[in-house]
Amino acid sequence: RNRYVGEQIGKCKKLKDVIKSMEMVAEGVETSRSVHELSAKYHVETPIAEAVYKVLFLEADPMKVTYELMTREMKAEH
């Protein structure tokens, strides 16, 4: 089921349309929203989670978001 959601989003289908076509709730979708909210609240950078959030909830282009994620400036993580 999760693979189905990812495949459909990767084909530039909108999350709301993918969810409408499913019989069950897509696992991880609401978790993505929660991670976004918590990272903003506690000022924690979560670039991968943020990329997923942008694609799912802001309808960002998956290819563009992936490119931006993969070409971002490297920095030390603590």
N, C-alpha and C positions, 0 to 999 in steps of 0.2 A: 504493500500500500504506500509506504513512504517513497519507494522507488518510483511509483506511478506519479506521485505529486512532483517529484524532482524532474522526471522526464517531461511532464506536461509544462512545467514552468520553463524548462530549458528550451521548449519549443515555442516560447513567448506567449503561452496562454496565461491569462490572468488568474490569480489565485481564486477569486470569487467564482469564476467559471469552473475551475477544476473541482473545487469543493462541492459545487452544485451537482456535479456528475458522480460524486462518490456517495456510497451508502453509509460510510463511517467517517468520523472526524479524522483528519490527517494528523497523525502524531507529530509533534514538534513545531507545528505552526504557532500555536499559542505560546509555546516555550520561547520561540524567537521574539515574540512581542515582549515577554517578561524580561528576557535578557537585555533587550534594547532599553527598556524602562529602568532597570536596575543599574545598567552601566551609565546611563545619563544621571541618575540620582547620586551615584557614588563617584562619578567622574573617572570611570575606568575605561580605558580604550579596549575595544573588542572588535577589531577590524573585520574579522571573518563573520562574526555574528551580525555586525552592522551591515555587511554586504548582503547577507541572507535577508535581513529585515527590509532593506531597500528593495530587493527584488520582490519579496512577498507582499509588502504593504504599501510601498510607494510606487509600485509598478515600474521600477527601473529595469532597463534592458540587461538581461543576464550576461550577455557578452561584454558589454561596456563595464559593468560592475566587476566582473572577473578580471578584465584587463587592468582596471584601476587598482584592484587589490594586489594583483601580481606585479605591478610596476611601481608600487608605492616605495618611498624611501625606506631603506632598512634602518633600524635603530635597535639599541640594546633593550632587552626586556628584563624586568626584575622579578 
